[in-house]
């Protein structure tokens, strides 16, 4: 609570009201369904009220001004806009409380106390930006703790934390300066050329990748210091060979929440409705177009649009969610109706590499609208990425290329007076982080011997064929030895020293 309130103390009062309300509702629901004469209907009404109250709570602080601004613009009004301070981690906290109420109603959580509920909400490692956890997977761990401090857990925890800190302040913050120029130029109406647009798009993709990956490692590490294992939330998503696989690796607990509490209930309800009326549903055979639209297209699009809105109050976030919803629908349609002429082994050998390149391109492409401050700004960057504004390179670089200069000029690469050092260093950063993201083992794989997170399977090759062969060697697996102690100490020291420079934390606002 001190950790949460130290930034803006008034936020603590706001969140305490929400916690108290949710605890009372959960207690009433439990009493209604656990009595000798259970009142299921009233319990459901209370659950509906609780979910609505949480969404209203989130909507007021996160979306009120967004809706007022657009209402004013549409109807030509001048309604006052108040300055609403966004409580820290409000989206994550709200989702966890909604999940808790649903689990109580479903009888997945039968026993809880007020102090347990406070620990569940205020456990600080995952308070700001997740992972989004369930009460039933967290509180039993607290009940089973035998000691205040376990040295093995401390070693694993501080190692994970050090890896995450290094990712955040060295890798994510290191490439951050190369993100803004392209987006700033597009926002000002300046045409963004091909290389400048792709530099900004790729730089932001790696910035948010290592920012979120680093934060996740730090959260898991801090929790492990206390002997608590948080669920895996990030698993090398840039190694994915499809959009479906990408979302099974990126923000895993958000995908789980949306699937369990939104997408699956919608699909099940629609399926029962269609079966009751004798209409076709999804089955083992290829579905009909109407069944696919009703049971995949609409639920998926609604889920991803809400996912986009959850990330932020702006049309760019909604558009980002819609783009990913459309890509997921296309991916599901391909799985249902793709040609079945190849056997599985041949198909995987050909399509996994193709799928990887297509997925990586689409993820980077959609990251532009996620980062842009407006749709106009995103369009400006997209025009550059697609070559509508031409392509140019610093004249200092072109003059050093010899014969290659004439080839580039022939293909329309024009010289400009931009900084050659900027071009070189941005390219080196992007190539270096691309290599790390695709070829190096991730933190979970490095720490695999110590069960670094809930639901991580150490026996699965999480990188497919894309991972560098050297990462399979035991050299890259953490062990309790002096060599690894020295490596962790060095990584931790570099991370701490990196805190002296400006840092942009991307995920706190969600």
C-alpha positions, 0 to 999 in steps of 0.5 A: 500500500505504501508502494502504491500510495507514495506516487500520488497518495490520493490514488490510495483512497480511490483504490481502497474504495474499489477494493472495499466494494469488491470485497463486500460484493464477493462476500455476498455472492459467496454467502448466497451460493453457499447457504442451505438454500442457495440463491443463484439468481441473486448471486448472478445479479450481484456479479453483474452489478460488480462487473458493471461497477468495475467497468464504470470505475475503469471507464471514468478514470481512463475514458471519461475525457476521451468520450467527452472530447469526441462528444463535443466534436461530434455535436459541436458542444463545449462540455467541460473537461476535468483533469482526471489523474489515472490511478497507477495500474488501474486496468490490471487491478480492475481485470483482476477484481473482475476475474475474482468476482467471476471465480467466486460466482463460479465456486472456483474460490470458496474461502477468502478473508479481507487480509487475503484479498488485500494481499491479492490486490496489493502484492506489489511486484505485479501491481503496476503492469501485471501479470494478471493473476487469479486468486486461486493461483496466488493465495495458496502459495502464500499459505504454503510459505514456510520461511520469510526468506528462502535463499534459493528463491532469493538467488533465482529472484534476483537473477530474474530481476537483474535480467529484466532490469538490463533489458529495460534500462539498457536495451529498451531505453538504449533504442528509444532515441531512434523511435521518435524522429519518424513519428514526430515528423509524421505528426508535423506533416513532414514526409517520412522517407522509407528508411526513416519510417522503417527505422522508427517502426522497428525501433519502437517494436523492439523498445516495447518488446524489451520494455515489456519483457524486462518488466515481466522479468522484474515482476517475476523476480521480485515475486520469487524473492518472496517465494511466490511464482507468478504466471508466465507472461512473455515468451519470445513472441517475435519467434512466433510463426503466426498471429495466433501463436504471437498472442499465445506468447505476448502478454499471455495473461491478458490473452488468457483473461480475454479468452476465459472471460469474454471470447469463450463465453460468447462463443459457447453462448452463440454455439448453444443458440445455433445448435438449438435452432438447428444451424451449423456450428464449428466442428471437425469439418470445415465450417460454413461461412455463416458459422465462421462469421457468427462463431469466430469473426464477430467474437474475435473482432469484439474481443480484440477491439475491447483489448485495444480500448483496454490499452488506452483511450484513443482511436489508435488503440481501437484501430490497433485492436481491430487490425489484430482482430482481423489478422486473427480471423484471417489466421483462423480462416486459413487453418480451417480452409487452407489446402490440405495437399501437403503432409504435416511435416512438409507443411511445417518445413515450408510454412513455419519460416514463411509464417515467421516473416509474415507475422513479424512484418505484420506485428511491426506494421501494427505497432505503428498505430499503437505508438502513433499519437493520432491516426493521421500520424500513423498514416504518415509513417505508413506512407513512408514504410510503403515507399510513397515518400521515396527513399534516401540515405545520408550522403556520407554513407552513400559516398563510402559504398563505392560501386554499390552507390551507383546501384542504390542510385539506380534503384531510386535511393537518393542522397540526403544531408541527414546524420550518417552516425544516426543511420549507422547506430540506429541500424546497429541497434536494430540488427543487434536487438533483432538477433537477441530477440530471435536467436538468444534464449529468453529468460525463462529458458535460461532459468528453466532449471528453477521453474521461473514462472507458473505454466512454463514447460521447460521441456518444450522448444519455445523457439522452433527452428529460429533459435541459434543452436548455441542457445541449446547448450547448457552454457546458457542455462542458469546454474548455482555456480561462481561463473553465473554469480559473476554474470548476474552481478555484472548484469545487475551493476550495468542495469543500476548504472543505466538508471542514471539516464532518462527512461520511458516506462511504457506499460504503467499507463495501461 
